[in-house]
Amino acid sequence: MGARTNFELKDSKGSVWLYSHWGGDDKATDLANALAKAEPRWDDFSYAMRIVVSQLVGSDWDSETGYGLSSYESGEEGYDPIVVDFPGKFVNYQEREYLFDEFINEFSNNLVGA
């Protein structure tokens, strides 16, 4: 089984896709926490994307399975699509557009600084 999902991270030139085999159930909370960690670099898209991806992958960087990076959507999507637009500083999720701060306030578990 799994909780397969994708995160689309957009900059001014295109998108990077992070596939997670197990990340679907906590998708919005995990992304909100990752965006909060990246806040100091929101205007530096390559750093902000790296921080978000690093936070989402967490300690699984050495794992052979669980996550994939691509220039296109890969794997199956079992959850609502989510798009992070760094130039516009908004997240599209569940047919709504959230500014980064709104998304963090709505979905963060408030453990960002912990």
HUCORZI-V778304 format. One record per residue. N is the residue number from 1. NEAR is the number of other ideal C-beta (glycine too) atoms within 8 Angstrom. Layout:
# HUCORZI-V778304
n:N near:NEAR
n:N near:NEAR
This chain:
# HUCORZI-V778304
n:1 near:2
n:2 near:7
n:3 near:12
n:4 near:12
n:5 near:13
n:6 near:13
n:7 near:13
n:8 near:12
n:9 near:13
n:10 near:10
n:11 near:12
n:12 near:4
n:13 near:3
n:14 near:6
n:15 near:8
n:16 near:12
n:17 near:14
n:18 near:13
n:19 near:14
n:20 near:15
n:21 near:11
n:22 near:8
n:23 near:11
n:24 near:12
n:25 near:6
n:26 near:7
n:27 near:14
n:28 near:11
n:29 near:10
n:30 near:11
n:31 near:16
n:32 near:14
n:33 near:13
n:34 near:12
n:35 near:14
n:36 near:10
n:37 near:10
n:38 near:13
n:39 near:8
n:40 near:4
n:41 near:9
n:42 near:10
n:43 near:5
n:44 near:7
n:45 near:10
n:46 near:7
n:47 near:9
n:48 near:13
n:49 near:12
n:50 near:8
n:51 near:12
n:52 near:16
n:53 near:12
n:54 near:9
n:55 near:12
n:56 near:14
n:57 near:10
n:58 near:6
n:59 near:3
n:60 near:8
n:61 near:6
n:62 near:3
n:63 near:7
n:64 near:2
n:65 near:5
n:66 near:8
n:67 near:12
n:68 near:7
n:69 near:8
n:70 near:9
n:71 near:6
n:72 near:5
n:73 near:9
n:74 near:8
n:75 near:9
n:76 near:4
n:77 near:9
n:78 near:8
n:79 near:10
n:80 near:6
n:81 near:9
n:82 near:15
n:83 near:9
n:84 near:12
n:85 near:10
n:86 near:12
n:87 near:8
n:88 near:5
n:89 near:8
n:90 near:10
n:91 near:13
n:92 near:10
n:93 near:11
n:94 near:4
n:95 near:2
n:96 near:6
n:97 near:6
n:98 near:11
n:99 near:8
n:100 near:12
n:101 near:6
n:102 near:8
n:103 near:16
n:104 near:11
n:105 near:7
n:106 near:9
n:107 near:9
n:108 near:12
n:109 near:6
n:110 near:4
n:111 near:7
n:112 near:8
n:113 near:3
n:114 near:3
